[in-house]
């Protein structure tokens, strides 16, 4: 999902594409909590909606050791 998927308080995305080239677009309303989270991260660079940590960074920073 990117910033372009958020339109007028809704998240819009194409749930599936059909063989007949008639994509089905789904609109999901954002609740107040989701809106506040998106507002918090609205200044992220690029088109990403939320920050994320790569798997490599999570593994390196975790306290558990995988044998």
C-alpha positions in Angstrom: 0.0 0.0 0.0 1.2 3.5 -0.8 0.0 7.0 0.0 -1.9 7.0 -3.3 -4.1 4.2 -1.9 -5.6 6.6 0.7 -8.3 8.7 -0.9 -10.8 10.9 1.1 -10.6 8.8 4.3 -10.7 5.5 2.6 -8.1 2.9 1.5 -8.7 1.9 -2.1 -7.1 -1.1 -3.6 -7.7 -3.6 -6.4 -8.6 -6.9 -4.6 -8.5 -9.0 -7.8 -8.1 -8.6 -11.5 -10.3 -10.6 -13.8 -9.6 -12.3 -17.1 -12.0 -9.8 -18.7 -9.9 -6.8 -17.6 -12.5 -5.7 -15.1 -10.6 -5.1 -11.9 -12.6 -5.0 -8.7 -11.7 -2.0 -6.5 -12.4 -2.2 -2.8 -12.9 0.9 -0.6 -12.3 0.4 3.1 -13.2 3.4 5.4 -10.4 4.4 7.9 -11.4 4.6 11.5 -10.1 7.4 13.8 -7.2 5.2 15.1 -6.1 4.4 11.6 -6.3 8.0 10.6 -4.2 9.1 13.5 -1.5 6.5 12.8 -1.4 7.7 9.1 -1.2 11.3 10.3 1.7 10.4 12.6 3.7 9.0 9.6 2.5 11.3 6.9 6.0 12.9 6.4 7.8 9.6 5.5 9.9 9.9 2.4 8.6 8.3 -0.8 5.2 6.7 -1.2 5.3 4.3 1.8 2.5 4.7 4.3 4.2 3.3 7.4 7.7 2.7 8.5 9.0 -0.9 8.4 12.0 -2.7 9.5 13.6 -5.3 7.2 13.8 -8.9 8.4 17.6 -8.6 8.6 17.4 -5.7 11.0 14.7 -7.4 13.2 16.9 -10.6 13.4 20.0 -8.6 14.4 18.2 -6.6 17.0 16.3 -9.5 18.6 17.4 -11.0 21.9 16.8 -14.5 20.9 19.3 -16.5 19.0 18.1 -19.0 16.4 20.4 -22.1 16.3 
